[in-house]
Amino acid sequence: MKNCLAIITARGGSKRIPRKNIKNFLGNPIIKYSIDAALQAGCFTEVMVSTDDEEIATLALSLGAKVPFMRSNENSNDFATTAEVITEVLEMYKKAGQHFDYACCIYPTAPFVTDFKLQHAYKMLIEKNAETVVPVVSFGFPILRSLKMENGLIKMNWPEYISTRSQDLAPAYHDCGQFYFIQTDLFLKNKKLFSDNSVGYEMPESEVQDIDTEEDWKVAEIKYSFLLEKNKGKANV
């Protein structure tokens, strides 16, 4: 098996939800779900956490991940991109004499990520020779029938579809914000997570939830609890 690195990105600062990356989610620090999924997937040579925070680093080590170096101040602010963080990690490993053929960036607030999903995405990356594999979910309603507000009045973004039945419109998708599987050499050439050779891994809406606010957090816990019940206590959904 070729070298494959799991990168869990968990900086310390979080404005909307303080200490978000280690906040308790249904009995566990939320980052534990991402670390456990990566460790159990069996496709990673190493599972590491990229952080600028000593408390997060200590917790990550206790959960079985590695923290071979701390994240730079440059990539620890609100404006650092995921691609920049991944690049820094790969370059730091390169300086230490380690090269990885593949890598997967997993967000620390992604409790719906499972070992099965990571295994499947890894298989898709190799079999399709994709540059990246990105989990996606369809919008609940066709965006071609979406509305906008102008001075309190509603108008269609695409009025030509006002009479088109929703079932006759092609579905649209958005990034789940859970993980990105990449071929490292190709990624380092253009530093992009989306390319003309990015493959979508479709997820059901019940297994996707952005967590940016306290309300999002509660919704995520409700969804996760529903999935546990549905799967008779098994978190591998």
Buried (B, 14 or more C-beta within 10 A) or exposed (E): EEBBBBBBBBBBEBEEBEBBBBBEBEEEBBBBBBBBBBBBBEBBBBBBBBBBBEEBBEBBEEBEBEBEBBBBEEBBEEEBEBBBBBBBBBEBBEEEEBEBBBBBBBBBBBBBBBBEBBBBBBEBBBEEEBBBBBBBBBEEEBBBBEEEEEEEEEEEEEEEBEEEEEEEBEEEBEBBBBBBBBBBEBBBEEEEBEBEEBBBBEBEEBBBBBBBEEEBBEBBBEBBEEBBEEEEEEBEB
